[in-house]
Amino acid sequence: MGFLVEYAAVMKPVAMALNILQGESSVHMGLLLPLQLRDKLKRLESSCKMCTPLVHALQRGIEKRFGDVMKEPELIAAAILLPRFRTSWTTDENILNAGLDYIRNHLETDLDVDASTNSNPSDEDDFFASMESGKSQVGELERYLSSLSTAGIDLLHTFPHIKKLSIKVNTGLPASAACERLFSHAGLLFTAKRSQLHCRNLESQLLLKINSHITE
């Protein structure tokens, strides 16, 4: 019983992290790094008596699969550009500086693109107009990081340039997890003894099965 209690305690953060990553509502790339799974496992390491090898195996697996990914400036920036995290998810200044530098560089790049595509005679007359725009975007980043608002993702509407970059880096790649779950449920219904189900009947039962949480 002691082993099972420890096993459940060790695997709980892993299961929770997997549920978050394969979720259908929050699919932002910025969710990957703030999960802090390595830190949670490290805290469990000192309290485990029988499951210490399991903790070490999980740590090695995470490091092997995600070690290099954890240092990607784009993923760090994606986490910073989610209002629920910003810079509160880590105390490592090197990591935060890498993400902030990425954000500043891309804000400046977007500024140059906008200036080249929206040029007009007034812009040409004012040679230093881009300098003022650059200052405003840097100030926008500082205001975003220091904002005390609890509006969640809606906070991005207040900062248009930050919002644009956040959408760019936080748009995840399409995944097949939702389709695989649908096929899995269909396989539970369409068994050998129910192989003559009409397609409409199967569709109705599958719809009820998938949405059973609504009636609970």
RODO-2510 file (C-alpha; in nm, 4 decimals, decimal comma):
residues 216
     n   res          X          Y          Z
     1     m     0,0000     0,0000     0,0000
     2     g     0,2885     0,2345     0,0751
     3     f     0,4327     0,1718    -0,2712
     4     l     0,0977     0,2407    -0,4389
     5     v     0,0587     0,5667    -0,2463
     6     e     0,4045     0,6815    -0,3551
     7     y     0,3469     0,5681    -0,7139
     8     a     0,0227     0,7668    -0,7332
     9     a     0,1936     1,0741    -0,5856
    10     v     0,4796     1,0565    -0,8389
    11     m     0,2602     0,9945    -1,1441
    12     k    -0,0060     1,2526    -1,0518
    13     p     0,1855     1,5596    -1,1841
    14     v     0,2824     1,3643    -1,4974
    15     a    -0,0814     1,2705    -1,5643
    16     m    -0,1963     1,6272    -1,4994
    17     a     0,0673     1,7667    -1,7369
    18     l    -0,0358     1,5236    -2,0106
    19     n    -0,4028     1,6155    -1,9667
    20     i    -0,3173     1,9841    -2,0027
    21     l    -0,1001     1,9314    -2,3116
    22     q    -0,3595     1,7171    -2,4918
    23     g    -0,6509     1,9371    -2,3909
    24     e    -0,8903     2,0877    -2,6431
    25     s    -0,9615     2,4248    -2,4799
    26     s    -0,6149     2,5594    -2,3911
    27     v    -0,3831     2,4744    -2,6787
    28     h    -0,1263     2,7521    -2,6482
    29     m     0,2405     2,6723    -2,7044
    30     g     0,3172     2,8839    -2,3976
    31     l     0,1734     2,6170    -2,1704
    32     l     0,4661     2,3791    -2,2247
    33     l     0,7385     2,5446    -2,0178
    34     p     0,5350     2,6742    -1,7190
    35     l     0,4168     2,3206    -1,6386
    36     q     0,7290     2,2975    -1,4169
    37     l     0,7114     1,9168    -1,4206
    38     r     1,0834     1,8835    -1,3525
    39     d     1,0567     2,1005    -1,0413
    40     k     0,7594     1,9028    -0,9114
    41     l     0,9475     1,5753    -0,9564
    42     k     1,2558     1,7192    -0,7852
    43     r     1,0470     1,8075    -0,4791
    44     l     0,9063     1,4547    -0,4709
    45     e     1,2553     1,3042    -0,4917
    46     s     1,3383     1,3829    -0,1296
    47     s     1,0132     1,2406     0,0099
    48     c     1,0074     0,9124    -0,1837
    49     k     1,1365     0,5928    -0,0262
    50     m     1,0432     0,3227    -0,2781
    51     c     0,9715     0,5171    -0,5991
    52     t     1,2976     0,7101    -0,6235
    53     p     1,4103     0,5072    -0,9322
    54     l     1,0794     0,5979    -1,0997
    55     v     1,1381     0,9667    -1,0305
    56     h     1,4894     0,9443    -1,1773
    57     a     1,3609     0,7611    -1,4856
    58     l     1,0975     1,0303    -1,5444
    59     q     1,3564     1,3052    -1,4994
    60     r     1,5906     1,1436    -1,7513
    61     g     1,3065     1,0954    -1,9982
    62     i     1,1964     1,4582    -1,9716
    63     e     1,5533     1,5822    -2,0097
    64     k     1,6135     1,3587    -2,3128
    65     r     1,2921     1,4603    -2,4872
    66     f     1,2528     1,8241    -2,3836
    67     g     1,5983     1,9325    -2,2595
    68     d     1,6870     2,1344    -2,5694
    69     v     1,3291     2,2518    -2,6193
    70     m     1,3261     2,4136    -2,2745
    71     k     1,5950     2,6571    -2,3945
    72     e     1,4133     2,7720    -2,7097
    73     p     1,3660     3,1521    -2,6937
    74     e     1,0440     3,1275    -2,8954
    75     l     0,8836     2,8913    -2,6422
    76     i     1,0031     3,1096    -2,3548
    77     a     0,8508     3,4120    -2,5282
    78     a     0,5270     3,2185    -2,5829
    79     a     0,4986     3,1600    -2,2085
    80     i     0,5742     3,5240    -2,1272
    81     l     0,3115     3,6402    -2,3760
    82     l     0,0358     3,4510    -2,1924
    83     p    -0,1072     3,6945    -1,9323
    84     r    -0,1586     3,4187    -1,6738
    85     f     0,2177     3,3507    -1,6654
    86     r     0,4194     3,6480    -1,7919
    87     t     0,7433     3,6348    -1,5874
    88     s     0,6078     3,4609    -1,2760
    89     w     0,6622     3,1003    -1,3877
    90     t     1,0396     3,0939    -1,3364
    91     t     1,3037     3,2746    -1,1326
    92     d     1,5866     3,2006    -1,3773
    93     e     1,6921     3,5413    -1,5119
    94     n     1,8772     3,3870    -1,8076
    95     i     1,5627     3,2138    -1,9287
    96     l     1,3496     3,5255    -1,8884
    97     n     1,6059     3,7481    -2,0610
    98     a     1,6225     3,5107    -2,3594
    99     g     1,2444     3,5292    -2,3982
   100     l     1,2275     3,9056    -2,3493
   101     d     1,5056     3,9623    -2,6045
   102     y     1,3132     3,7476    -2,8523
   103     i     0,9992     3,9564    -2,7938
   104     r     1,1800     4,2891    -2,8311
   105     n     1,3559     4,1791    -3,1516
   106     h     1,0326     4,0622    -3,3107
   107     l     0,8448     4,3742    -3,2067
   108     e     1,1124     4,5768    -3,3861
   109     t     1,0899     4,3473    -3,6899
   110     d     0,7120     4,3922    -3,7052
   111     l     0,7675     4,7665    -3,6842
   112     d     1,0014     4,7615    -3,9845
   113     v     0,7528     4,5509    -4,1846
   114     d     0,4668     4,7860    -4,1026
   115     a     0,6766     5,0869    -4,1974
   116     s     0,7706     4,9359    -4,5347
   117     t     0,4154     4,8298    -4,6229
   118     n     0,2403     5,1447    -4,4992
   119     s     0,4816     5,4061    -4,6258
   120     n     0,3315     5,7366    -4,7424
   121     p     0,4642     6,0875    -4,8115
   122     s     0,4198     6,1988    -4,4501
   123     d     0,6400     5,9102    -4,3296
   124     e     0,9111     6,0083    -4,5736
   125     d     0,8964     6,3689    -4,4559
   126     d     0,9438     6,2645    -4,0953
   127     f     1,2642     6,0599    -4,1091
   128     f     1,2586     5,9801    -3,7390
   129     a     0,8976     5,8610    -3,7151
   130     s     1,0059     5,4974    -3,6722
   131     m     1,2066     5,5881    -3,3633
   132     e     0,8956     5,7152    -3,1858
   133     s     0,7002     5,4059    -3,2883
   134     g     0,9789     5,1818    -3,1591
   135     k     0,9710     5,3555    -2,8217
   136     s     0,5959     5,3073    -2,7995
   137     q     0,6261     4,9337    -2,8628
   138     v     0,9003     4,8912    -2,6005
   139     g     0,6811     5,0841    -2,3581
   140     e     0,3915     4,8565    -2,4465
   141     l     0,5945     4,5522    -2,3408
   142     e     0,6839     4,7139    -2,0090
   143     r     0,3209     4,8096    -1,9433
   144     y     0,2112     4,4556    -2,0268
   145     l     0,4597     4,2999    -1,7831
   146     s     0,3742     4,5414    -1,5025
   147     s    -0,0031     4,5321    -1,5481
   148     l    -0,1967     4,4220    -1,2403
   149     s    -0,5086     4,3351    -1,4383
   150     t    -0,6668     3,9913    -1,3866
   151     a    -0,8541     3,9936    -1,7172
   152     g    -0,6776     3,6767    -1,8345
   153     i    -0,6266     3,6357    -2,2069
   154     d    -0,8524     3,9387    -2,2676
   155     l    -0,5713     4,1562    -2,1316
   156     l    -0,3982     4,1203    -2,4703
   157     h    -0,6673     4,3377    -2,6325
   158     t    -0,5153     4,6340    -2,4483
   159     f    -0,1742     4,5771    -2,6093
   160     p    -0,2204     4,5334    -2,9881
   161     h     0,1442     4,4681    -3,0787
   162     i     0,1878     4,2217    -2,7898
   163     k    -0,1371     4,0502    -2,8929
   164     k    -0,0198     4,0127    -3,2524
   165     l     0,3076     3,8494    -3,1464
   166     s     0,1328     3,6336    -2,8857
   167     i    -0,1016     3,4923    -3,1491
   168     k     0,1979     3,4205    -3,3722
   169     v     0,4038     3,2254    -3,1171
   170     n     0,1181     3,0666    -2,9219
   171     t    -0,0668     2,9108    -3,2122
   172     g     0,0055     2,5417    -3,1713
   173     l     0,0405     2,2874    -3,4485
   174     p    -0,2743     2,0837    -3,5234
   175     a    -0,2917     1,7583    -3,3284
   176     s    -0,4837     1,4355    -3,3891
   177     a    -0,5569     1,3677    -3,0204
   178     a    -0,9246     1,4693    -3,0451
   179     c    -0,9786     1,2504    -3,3545
   180     e    -0,8053     0,9556    -3,1890
   181     r    -1,0324     0,9846    -2,8849
   182     l    -1,3347     0,9889    -3,1139
   183     f    -1,2200     0,6730    -3,2948
   184     s    -1,1449     0,5088    -2,9599
   185     h    -1,5015     0,5706    -2,8376
   186     a    -1,6368     0,4441    -3,1689
   187     g    -1,4341     0,1242    -3,1297
   188     l    -1,5949     0,0621    -2,7904
   189     l    -1,9409     0,0856    -2,9477
   190     f    -1,8799    -0,0956    -3,2755
   191     t    -1,7868    -0,4374    -3,1349
   192     a    -1,8060    -0,7832    -3,2933
   193     k    -2,1525    -0,8435    -3,1447
   194     r    -2,2791    -0,5062    -3,2641
   195     s    -2,1307    -0,5058    -3,6120
   196     q    -2,4719    -0,4596    -3,7795
   197     l    -2,5362    -0,1160    -3,6306
   198     h    -2,6779     0,1324    -3,8773
   199     c    -2,4540     0,4342    -3,9347
   200     r    -2,7170     0,6707    -3,7917
   201     n    -2,7587     0,4551    -3,4818
   202     l    -2,3815     0,4427    -3,4318
   203     e    -2,3550     0,8176    -3,4788
   204     s    -2,6301     0,8820    -3,2227
   205     q    -2,4739     0,6508    -2,9652
   206     l    -2,1317     0,8010    -3,0244
   207     l    -2,2731     1,1519    -2,9799
   208     l    -2,4300     1,0511    -2,6473
   209     k    -2,1093     0,8794    -2,5347
   210     i    -1,8863     1,1777    -2,6142
   211     n    -2,1230     1,4248    -2,4440
   212     s    -2,2129     1,2120    -2,1431
   213     h    -2,0460     1,4675    -1,9120
   214     i    -2,3271     1,7123    -1,9882
   215     t    -2,5906     1,4953    -1,8212
   216     e    -2,3795     1,3999    -1,5190
***
